[in-house]
Amino acid sequence: MKKRIMSKRILSIGIAVTMLFAVVTLGGCSARLPYNAVLFDRANEWMHIEFLRENQVNDAWFWNWEIGTIEEPDVGEMLPNYRIFMVKEEEMFNEIFVEFPPGVDFAREMLIVYMAGISDMQRNFRISNLYIAYKQLNIHLQYRFFAKNPQHYLIIFVIRIDRQNINNVHIAVDAR
């Protein structure tokens, strides 16, 4: 009788441990990024074409979704290698975006827009690190390297985060 009760307890504990392990490993405890950060890549089609033209980056061609063609960068200008915008108000949002499907509550959230020319044929962008130090938001993006392309193309990331009291943003991007 005691052996039967003992074996039922051991079996119950074993089942409970197995269920707990399954919940943890199958996503019941998913790792959330700090500040509820969400990364949206390839956001070009959400932006005003005039904004893209006015904010070109060095040697990066961009897809003009309005007319379905690639536009060359202005060759004669000294352009930066990247641009970063902190969008904390709806007025600036409307200057940049035609639409932004997830929607933004600017009382609680803000957007970081990162534009750069990248020659790698990249896949699977992700935020590998995100933290604030001395009122600077630091974001480390990684992607899986696929192949090198001789031409730079404009890539745009939009990162939605909880509204923060920051003065600067630093973004690092590299292949893993």
C-alpha positions as CSV (number, residue, x, y, z in Angstrom):
1,M,0.0,0.0,0.0
2,K,2.8,2.4,1.0
3,K,4.7,1.5,-2.2
4,R,1.7,2.3,-4.3
5,I,1.2,5.7,-2.7
6,M,4.9,6.5,-3.0
7,S,5.0,5.5,-6.6
8,K,1.9,7.6,-7.4
9,R,3.6,10.6,-5.7
10,I,6.9,10.1,-7.7
11,L,4.9,9.7,-10.9
12,S,2.9,12.9,-10.1
13,I,6.1,14.9,-9.3
14,G,7.6,13.6,-12.6
15,I,4.6,14.6,-14.6
16,A,4.6,18.1,-13.0
17,V,8.3,18.6,-13.6
18,T,7.8,17.5,-17.3
19,M,4.9,19.9,-17.7
20,L,6.9,22.8,-16.2
21,F,9.8,22.0,-18.5
22,A,7.5,21.9,-21.5
23,V,5.9,25.2,-20.7
24,V,9.2,27.0,-20.2
25,T,11.0,25.6,-23.3
26,L,8.0,25.9,-25.6
27,G,7.5,29.6,-25.1
28,G,5.4,30.0,-21.9
29,C,8.2,32.2,-20.6
30,S,9.3,34.1,-23.7
31,A,12.1,36.6,-23.3
32,R,10.8,40.1,-23.8
33,L,13.0,43.0,-24.9
34,P,13.5,45.9,-22.5
35,Y,11.1,48.8,-22.9
36,N,8.7,46.5,-24.8
37,A,10.8,47.1,-27.9
38,V,9.5,45.8,-31.3
39,L,11.6,45.8,-34.4
40,F,10.1,46.4,-37.9
41,D,12.5,46.1,-40.8
42,R,12.0,47.0,-44.4
43,A,9.7,49.9,-43.5
44,N,10.3,51.8,-46.7
45,E,6.7,51.3,-48.0
46,W,5.3,53.0,-44.9
47,M,7.2,56.2,-45.6
48,H,6.6,59.3,-47.7
49,I,8.8,59.2,-50.8
50,E,9.7,62.9,-50.4
51,F,11.0,62.1,-46.9
52,L,13.2,59.3,-48.4
53,R,14.5,61.6,-51.1
54,E,15.3,64.4,-48.6
55,N,17.0,62.0,-46.2
56,Q,19.2,59.9,-48.4
57,V,22.3,58.1,-47.1
58,N,25.7,57.7,-48.7
59,D,25.6,55.7,-51.9
60,A,22.3,53.9,-51.1
61,W,19.7,53.2,-53.8
62,F,16.1,53.0,-52.6
63,W,12.9,51.4,-53.8
64,N,10.3,53.9,-54.8
65,W,7.2,52.0,-54.0
66,E,4.9,54.7,-55.6
67,I,6.2,54.1,-59.1
68,G,7.8,50.6,-58.7
69,T,11.4,51.4,-59.5
70,I,14.8,51.9,-57.8
71,E,16.1,55.4,-57.4
72,E,19.8,56.3,-57.3
73,P,21.2,58.5,-54.6
74,D,22.3,62.1,-55.4
75,V,25.9,61.6,-56.5
76,G,27.2,65.1,-56.0
77,E,26.2,65.5,-52.4
78,M,28.2,64.6,-49.2
79,L,25.7,62.3,-47.5
80,P,25.9,60.6,-44.1
81,N,26.4,56.9,-43.8
82,Y,23.2,56.6,-41.7
83,R,20.4,58.6,-40.2
84,I,18.5,58.2,-36.9
85,F,15.3,59.9,-36.0
86,M,13.6,59.9,-32.6
87,V,9.9,60.2,-33.3
88,K,8.1,61.3,-30.1
89,E,5.3,63.4,-31.5
90,E,2.5,62.9,-34.0
91,E,3.6,65.9,-36.0
92,M,7.0,64.4,-36.9
93,F,5.4,61.0,-37.4
94,N,3.1,62.5,-40.1
95,E,6.1,64.1,-41.9
96,I,7.8,60.7,-42.1
97,F,5.1,58.1,-42.5
98,V,2.2,57.5,-44.9
99,E,1.0,54.8,-42.6
100,F,2.3,52.6,-39.7
101,P,0.2,49.5,-39.4
102,P,0.7,48.8,-35.7
103,G,-0.3,52.3,-34.7
104,V,1.5,54.4,-32.0
105,D,0.3,56.0,-28.8
106,F,2.7,58.9,-28.4
107,A,1.6,59.4,-24.8
108,R,3.2,56.0,-23.9
109,E,5.4,55.1,-26.9
110,M,8.0,56.5,-29.3
111,L,9.7,55.3,-32.5
112,I,13.3,55.1,-33.5
113,V,13.9,55.3,-37.3
114,Y,17.2,54.0,-38.6
115,M,18.2,54.5,-42.2
116,A,21.4,53.1,-43.7
117,G,22.9,51.7,-46.9
118,I,23.8,48.0,-46.6
119,S,25.5,45.9,-49.3
120,D,24.9,42.6,-47.6
121,M,21.9,40.5,-48.7
122,Q,20.7,40.2,-45.2
123,R,18.1,38.0,-43.5
124,N,16.5,37.7,-40.0
125,F,17.3,41.0,-38.4
126,R,16.9,41.0,-34.6
127,I,17.7,43.2,-31.6
128,S,20.5,41.5,-29.7
129,N,21.0,44.1,-27.1
130,L,19.1,47.2,-25.9
131,Y,19.8,49.5,-23.0
132,I,19.9,53.1,-21.8
133,A,23.0,54.7,-20.4
134,Y,23.5,58.4,-19.6
135,K,20.3,59.3,-21.5
136,Q,21.5,57.4,-24.6
137,L,19.5,54.5,-26.0
138,N,22.0,51.9,-27.3
139,I,20.6,49.3,-29.8
140,H,22.6,46.4,-31.2
141,L,21.1,44.8,-34.3
142,Q,22.3,41.5,-35.8
143,Y,21.4,39.7,-39.0
144,R,22.3,36.5,-40.6
145,F,24.8,37.1,-43.5
146,F,23.6,35.7,-46.8
147,A,25.7,37.2,-49.7
148,K,27.5,40.3,-50.6
149,N,25.9,42.7,-53.2
150,P,28.1,45.2,-55.1
151,Q,25.5,47.9,-54.6
152,H,24.3,49.5,-51.4
153,Y,20.5,49.6,-50.8
154,L,18.6,51.6,-48.3
155,I,17.4,49.6,-45.4
156,I,15.1,51.2,-42.8
157,F,14.4,49.9,-39.3
158,V,11.6,51.2,-37.1
159,I,11.8,50.3,-33.4
160,R,8.8,51.0,-31.3
161,I,9.6,51.3,-27.6
162,D,8.0,52.6,-24.4
163,R,8.5,56.4,-24.3
164,Q,11.9,57.2,-22.7
165,N,13.7,60.3,-21.5
166,I,16.7,60.1,-23.9
167,N,18.8,62.6,-25.7
168,N,20.6,60.4,-28.2
169,V,20.4,57.0,-29.9
170,H,23.4,54.8,-30.9
171,I,22.8,51.8,-33.2
172,A,25.3,49.2,-34.2
173,V,24.6,46.6,-36.9
174,D,26.6,43.5,-37.7
175,A,26.3,40.0,-39.1
176,R,26.4,37.0,-36.9
